[in-house]
């Protein structure tokens, strides 16, 4: 089948549906790996291919979606065997029908030894060796490795047809926080890519909403939604969307500009049969002829903190740890004292050191509402999945909290891991990108995003690279770890020269010899110089606090030329010590 000629005639190309859904429905196959059946139960895979072809599809995918995992784990022989068998079975099924066969590649897994591009290229070469020239890379959360794959394919096989498909939710964002439309436009601009689109995660209605009004020039648009949204019956995950409804929505997707359509999770040969009948009367329409969704009005957040920063004035932010119980009075009293001392913002940690405390975002809303103080809540990636993160950000925005510090978060202590499981859907860069995508497509009032900068890292070159990546993801300011050594000061100078964002320099008042040793040995990201530690030896509590004021004042003055303000961390709720330091700095 000549796909380009078929599409040039204005006829949509109909793919098959889900292989995994049909395989899992076979007796005794629930829970088995679908791709392994290429070798273990080839007759069953062949039968599923034929069922889709009998239903009317014009292209089938090889049953190889997860083979990249085998390559990443070093199981090269197994990967080769699955690809060879998968290609043979798909071609054997498709040949009598004159249907096209597409090599199916799922997203490249995380691997320390191999990057996404290498994993894609290795799979591509194995498929090319089997004589396949059509490729579908699907369910992608990002475009990492795709430009390299596209160039490699066209250099090895100039006639190759490449479809690149991303997986976005109903909000148009991937699980890595990438905006789907940006990914489509960027990959559609590659001359080696023939079609781009979406598959999986979304049902047909939400996918239609995401693709309406999208114009990609001469690049074909692909749409392969799920049958709907899953529900659990017994121990099985099922999709209850009907084939007739699915076919109606797919016809609307074609009218919206999709030239290549098919089904993903939950779709069956019955879905494809309904689509065959429906699409017989459809032709491809030029993308972009339907109106898109109106872009919401964007209001700039009202932030005295950023008003000062943008005008070149220095600011002071002070961190208070949340309460460990439900007694909020001491915390609020501390905020009142800081407000009266002229502090511009109060930052609130999010379960520091992986230990549960009062929620930083709820406290931020309370501080703003009851005390009129601008809060800067920390949000970690540790304890929330994507849905919970979005819900929390929406709630903060509704409450008028539009500054956030996004950090990856400390891991759960090892003794708690049997009962408390860490959830890391993101790292801080991906969370910043996701928040930026909400700024652009969901929120009426955008967030101003801060990131963390570790000046005490052993390899500060890596920290600088990560900080620049954070800026690319939407971070506009940094709060640094404390400057308590000459090395940290030198790294701050480098950061000032390399970064575009505002920098609030970290100041931590060390209060005792014991405190200094603890910080140096048990707190990640802090280094106290031996000279400072020695100063505290033998000092009383009062003498220790006096020394903390002296050292913190000196540090604040040393870092002033390289920062846009101060970020003071309150030790042991000693708010009075912070106010002493502020008075000393002002003098």
N, C-alpha and C positions, 0 to 999 in steps of 0.2 A: 504493500500500500504506500503510495506517495503522499505523505502527510501534507506537504506544502501545497501540492496541487489540489488536494481535497479542501484545505482551508481557503485557498485562493478562490474557489468556486462559491464561497460564502456559506458553506455547510459546516455546522458544528461537528467537532470530533468527540465521540462518546466513548469514554473509558469504562472499565469494569467497576465493580464496587469493592467491598472489603473482603480480603482473603481470610483474615483472622476470624471475623465474625462467622463465616461459613464453616471454617475448620473447627472452631470451638463447639459448634452446634452438632458435630458428628458424634456418634456414640463413643464414649470413653475418651474423647479428645480434649475436653475442658481442662485447662491447666497445662497442657503440653505446649511446647514451643512450636509455633506454626512453621518457621523456616526449617526446622529439623525434619519435618515431614517430606521435604524434597528428597531426602535420602531414606527415611524410615517408612514413609507411606506415600510413595510417588503417585500411585494410582488415585489416591484421594485428592491430591493437589490437581492432577490432570482433570479429574471429574469436576472440580470447582471451576477451573478455567473454562471448560466446555459449557458449563451451566451459564456462565456469563456471556459466552459467545452465542449460545442458543437464544439468550435473551435479547441479543442485538447489539452488543458493544462492538466497537470498531478497533479498540486497542486494549491490550491486557498488560498488566504489570508482572514482572517476575516476582516470585515469592522469596524476596531477599532483603526485606526492609531493614532487618537488624544485623546484617552480616558485618557491618562496620564495627560492631562490638567485638566480634570474634577476632578481627584484625588487630583492634586496639589491645586485646588481651594476649596477643601472640599466638592465637590459634590459626595460623596461616593455612595449614592443610585443610582444616574444617571449613574455613571461609571459601577456599578455592572449590572444595567439593560442593558446598551449598550453591555457589554461583553457577558452576557448571551444570548441576542438576536442575536448578531453577530456570536457567536459560533454555535447556533442552526441553523441559516440560512445557514451558510457555510457547515455544516455537512449534512443538508437536501439536499443541492444541490449536494454535492460531492459523497454521498453514491452510487447512481445508476451508477456512472462512475468509482468507485473504486479509486477515486483521494484522495490525501492527503490534510489535512486541517492544515494550519499554523496559530497560534495565531500571530496577527500582532501588534507590539508595535512600536510607533514612538519615537523620541527623548524625553527624560524627560525634561519638561520645568523648567525654573528657579523658585525656590521656597525657601522662607526663612525658611519654617518650615520643609520641607522634601528634602533630597538629592536625586540625581538621583538613587542611589542604592535602597533606600526605595521605590521610586515610581515604579521602575521596579519589585521589589519583590512583591509588592502588586498586580500589574497587573498579574504577573505570577501565584500567588496563585488563583486568580479569574479564570484564564483560566484552571488551573489544576483541579479546582473544577468542570469544565464543561467537563472534560475528555480529553482535548487536550494535546498532548505530543510533538507536533512540534511547534517551535517558530522561528519567524523572527523579529529581532530588526533592524529597518532600518532607513535610512536617517540621520545617526548619524554624528554630528560634532566633537565628541570626544569619548573616551572610558570610560568616568567617569561612574561608576556604573556597567559596564559590567562584570568585574571579579566576583563581588559579585553575580550578577544575574546568571552567569554560574555555580558557585559553588552551589548556592541555588537550581537551577533546577535539577542538577544531584543528589543532596542529597535527594530531594523530589521525583524525577522520573528518575531513572538511565537510562531508555531507551529514554529519551528526546533527540530530535535532534534540535540543536541550530545553526541558521545562524545569523551572525552579519554583518551588511552592513553599510558602511559609504558613505556619500555624498561629493564628491570632484568636484571641477571645472576642467576646461581644463588644469589648471596648476598642478593638483594633490594635491590641498590643500583644506581643509575644511573651512567653514566660520569662524571657531575659530582659523584658522592659523595652524592647525595640518597637518603634512605631511601624506598623505593617506597611502603610502607604509609602513611607520613606524607603523601606527596604525594596518595595516593588519598583519604585522609580529609579533607585540606584542600580538595581540589577538589570532592569529593562534597558538601561543606557549602555550595557555591555553589548558590543556587536556580536559576540559569540553566543548570546542567549536568544532563543527563539520565542519562548513564552514564559510568563511569570504568573503567579496567582496564589491562592490560598487553598488549604485543605485541612481537614481535621479540626478538632476543638469546637468549632462553631457549627450550629445547625444552619439550614439553608436560609432562613429569614435574616439572621444576623449577618451571615456572609453576604447576602444581597445588599444589606445596608452598608457594609464596609466597602463594597465594590462599586456602588452607584456613583456615577459622575467621574469615574477614574479614567483618564486618558493617558495611555502609555505610548502614544505615537504609533509606530509600526509593529510593536511587539504584541504578540497574541496574549490574551488574558485567559487564565485557567481558573476553574472553580470546582472543587470537589469536597463538598461539606459532609458532615456526619448526617445520619438519618434524623437526628434531633439531639436531645440531651439524655444522658443515661440515667437509669434508675436501677436499684438493686432489688431483685426478687430472689429470695432464698440466698444462695451464694453466687448467683449469676448476675452479671451486669447486662441489662437489656436496653434496647432503644425502641420506643413505642411509636415513633413517627410512622405514618402509613405511607405505602408506596405512591398512592395517588397524590397526596399532599406534597411529597418530595418532588414528584415529577412536575407539578404545577410551579413550584418554586424554582426548579432548575430551568424551566422555560423562561421565567422572569430573569434569571441570571444571564441567559443567552440574550434576551432583549436588552439587558444592561451592558452588553459588550463581551460576555464570555464566549470565546471561540472553542474552548476545550472544557468539557464538563465530565463529571463522573461522581462516584460516591466514595466515602471513606467509612469510618467506623459505624457499624450498625446497618449498613446497606447490604442488600442481598440481590440475587438474580431477579427477584420480583420487582425491586426498585428499578433495576436497569431496563426490564421489559416495559414498565410504564413510561420510562423516559424515552425509550425507542419510539413508542407510539406518539408521544407528545412532541418530540423533536423532529419528527418526520415533516411537520409543517412549519418548522422554524428555520430562520436563516440568521447568520451573524450580523449584528448591527455594529456600527462604528462606536467604539468606546467613547464615553463622555457625552453622549447625546441625551442622557437623562440627568436631571438636576441632582446635585449632591446634597448632603445634609448641610444646613446653614451652620456657619462657624459661630460658636458662641462669643458674645462680647467679652473682651478681656479688660478687666479693670486692674490697674496697678495697685499692689497691696500698700496699705498705709502703714508705714514702719518708721517710727522715729529713729530706730537704730540705723536703718539704711539711708534715711535722710541725712544723718550726720556723716556716715561713711562716704556717701556719694558727693557730699560737699567738701570732703577733705578733712573733716574734724575727727579727732581721735575718740574712740569709744571704750567703755569698760563693760565687760560681761563677767558675771560671777557664777560659778557652778555650785549648786546645792544638791546633795544626794537626797533622794526621796525617802520618806519614812519607811521603816521596816514593819510598822504596825499601822493601825487605823487612827492614830493620834496625829492630826495634822497641825495642831496649834503651834508647836515649836517651829515647824517648817514655815508656816505663814508669818510667824513673828520674825523669823530670819529674813524673809523677803521684804517685810515692812522696813526693817532696819537698813537693808541694802538700798531700797528705794529712796529712803530719806537721806542716805549718804551720796546719792547722785548716780547710782549705777544705772547703766543704759538698758541692760538686759540680764535676766537670770536664766542660766542654762540648767537643765534638769536631766540627770543621767537616766538611762534606761536599763534598770536591773544590772548595775555594774558588777563585774567579776562573776557574771552568770548567776547571781543570787537574787531571788524574788524580792522586789520592793513595790511600793505604790507606783502605779502606772504613770510614766513621765508625761504622757499626752493629756491624761485627765487632770493632772496637777497643773499643766501649762494652761489649760482652759480656765481652771479655777483661779490661778494667779492673775490672768488677764482680766477676768470678769469681776473679781472681788477687790483686787488691789490696783488695777490699772497699770501693772508692770508688764513690759514686753517680754514674753517668754521665748526661750529657744530650746524646745524639747529635743532630746536625742532619740533617734529611732534606729534600732538595730535590725539586722537581717535575721537574727537568730531565732526569734520566737514567733514569727508570723509567716504564713504563706502569702501568695500574691493577693488573694481575696481579702485577707485580714488587713494587709498593708493598705490596699486601696480604701477599704472601709474606714480605717483610722485616719488616713489623709483627708478624706472627704469630711469626716467629723471635725478635724482640726480647722479646715478651711471654713466650715459653717460657723465655728466659734471665733473666727477672726484671727486665728493663729497661722501666720504665713511664713514663719522662719522655722527651718528644721535643720538639725545636724544629723547627717546620715552616716552611720558606721556599721561595719560588719558585725561587731559584737564579740564579747568574750565567750569562749566555749563553756558549756555546762561543766562544773567540777566532776571529775571522773567518778567519785563515789555516788553521784546522783544519777548517773546515766541509765541505770537499770529502770528507774522510775520516771525520770524526766528526759524526754527526747528533744534534742536540738532540731530546729527547723531552719534550714538555710536554703531558701529559694533563690537568694541573691547574694552577691557581695556588694560592698558599698557603691561601686561604680555602676553596677547593673541597677541597683535601687535608685541611684541618682538619675540614670537614664529613664527608668520607669516613671519616676516622679516628674521629670521633664516632659515625658509624653502626656501625662495627665494635665500638666500646665498648658500644653498645646491643643489638646483635644477634648478635655472634659471639664476642667475647672474654669469658673468665671474669674476667679482671682488667683493668680499663680503663686507658687511658693518661691521664696528665695532660699537656695540650698547651700548649706555649709558642709564641708568635709573635714576629716581629721588629717593632721600631718604629723608624722612621728619624726621629730628632729633627733631622736636618740637611737635610730635604727643603725645596726652595724653596717649595712650597705645602703647608704642614703641615696645612691644613684637610683636604686629600685624605687625608693619612696618618691623621688622626684618624678620618675616616669609614671608611677601610679597617680600622682597628683595631677600631672598634665592630662592623663586619661580621664580623671574625674572632671576636670574643667571641660573637656570635650563632651562629657555626659551632662553638663548643666550646672556644675558646682561653681558658685561665684565667690565663695569665701572659705577660709580655712581657720580652724582652731588648732593650735599646735600643742604638742606635749610640752611639759615644763622644760625651761632652759635652766639647767643646774650644773652645767659643765661647759668648758671652753669649746668642746666639739659640737655641742648643741647650738651654741652661738654661731659658729662657723657655718653649720648647716642651715641656720636661719638666713644668713646672708646669701647663701646660694639659692635658697627658696625665693627670696625677694627678687633676685635677678631673673629667675627662670619662670615664675608664675605670674599670671595676669590677675588673679583674684585677690580680694582683700585678705589680710593676714592678721589674726589676733594672736599675739604671742603669749604662750603659756607661762604662768607664774604659780608655783606651788610653794606655800610657806612650810618649810620643814620645821617641826616644832620640838624635836628631841633627837638625841643620839639613836635611841631605839627606833624612832620613826624613820630616820635616814637609812638605817640598815634594812628595815622592812621594805622601804620603797625600792632600794637598790637590788634586793634579792627576791622579792615576791610580787612585785607589781610590774606587769608587762608595759613597756614603752617609757619607763622612767629610768634615768640614770643620774645619780647624785655623785659629784666628784669627790675624790678622797679628801681634798682640801676642805670642802664644806662639811663633810662628815666629821672630820677631826675637830672642827670648831665647836661642835655640840657635846663632845665628850665631857662628862662631869657637870654639865649645866643643869640647874633646877628648872622647873616648869616656867617660872617667870623669866629667868635668863634665856631659856630656849625661845620663848615668844619674842623677847626683845631682839634676839639674834635673827629670828624669822623676819621681823620688820626690817631690820637693816639689810639683810641679804635680798629680800624681795624688792625693796626699794632700789637697790643697786641694779638688780637684774632688769627691773622695769625701765630704768634709764638707759641701760646698755642696749636693750633690744628696741628702744623707741625709733631709731632711724630706719629700722628694717620691718616695722609693723604699722598697722593702721589702728591698733588699739591693744588692749590687754584682755587676757582671759585668765581670771584668777580662780583657783580651785580651793574650796573651803575645807580645811582639815578638821575632822571630828566635830562638825557643826559650830566651829568657833567663829561665828560671824563677827564678834567684836574684834577679833584679830584682823579680819579683812578690812574692817573700817579703819583700824589703826594704820594698816598699810596704805590705804587710799589717802588718808590725811598726810602721811609721810611723803608719798609720791607728789601730792599737790604742793607741798611746801618746797 
